Amino acid sequence: MSDVQTLVTRARAGDARSVARLISLVEDASPALREAMAALLPYGGHATVIGLTGAPGVGKSTTTSAFVTALRQRDKRVGILAVDPSSPFSGGALLGDRVRMQDHALDRNVYIRSMASRGHLGGLSWSTPQALRVLDAAGCDVVLVETVGVGQSEVEVAGLADTTVVLLAPGMGDAIQAAKAGILEVGDVYVVNKADREGADATVRELRHMLTLGERREPGEWRPPIIRTVASRGEGIDEVMEALDKHHGWLAETGELRRRRHRRAADEIEAIAVTALRERMGDPRRGAALDDLADRVVDAELDPYAAADLLLEGLTA
């Protein structure tokens, strides 16, 4: 049995170190990654993926921890991908959400992994979809993806999740900022956290108003609920879980679940292909062709589209 097959077998049996090594293969773009993805393929497609997004300070990590507690009470096996800002020095995850989720650190049915965004604008590194596949195949019933929380780029989580939870908090002007960032267009469930603070009612009103602006929903379409929580005390979390259950049921009944996963797979394939092309462009011999084409565009011998066609022909030959 190959090393990769051994890792997959052990990961399926619940060995956290094997899961960690498989995700490391993903992050390092290891040559063994293709074999790993092929070996994991028969075991995937079962996990529900929930994305959590929102501005810094709204309590995403605390809410994620509360979600895990609720899911474990249902006897669900949970994976967490906490996508942190990259260290400018090492490229590694900077915040380390595992530090903030110590309540679950010793639970063998909870796997927590901090992943570096590696400067990726969307906050989700290109390797995140493959890491999701690892956790799915390793037997996680639910995978929570908590994103960096850097503003406008947070909408990318919607392309990765079955259900997207948008968190806001009172006193931060979150409803207005979220509207500017486009986050209000991607949420399936909205959570006003820290609802014990002054201004929570106003935040809910603002959010409800923003959601109704220009709303044209057909009969049977999902209408995102707004739920108040105090995640640090576990208040409102049961209501959020109920909303997540209802949304998942709606996804399955309407076929939207398959459409979202189809879109996710298409984005994943595209990212892998584009990464491979960039690697080829970095090859000294092929990179010289790019420089030559750039000179020809500057000298008005070629337009950029014709140059791009020639570059692709050379890269795929």
Beta strands, then each sheet from edge to edge (+ up, - down):
strand 1: 48-54
strand 2: 78-84
strand 3: 110-116
strand 4: 142-146
strand 5: 163-168
strand 6: 189-192
strand 7: 226-228
sheet 1: 3+ 2+ 4+ 1+ 5+ 6+ 7+
end
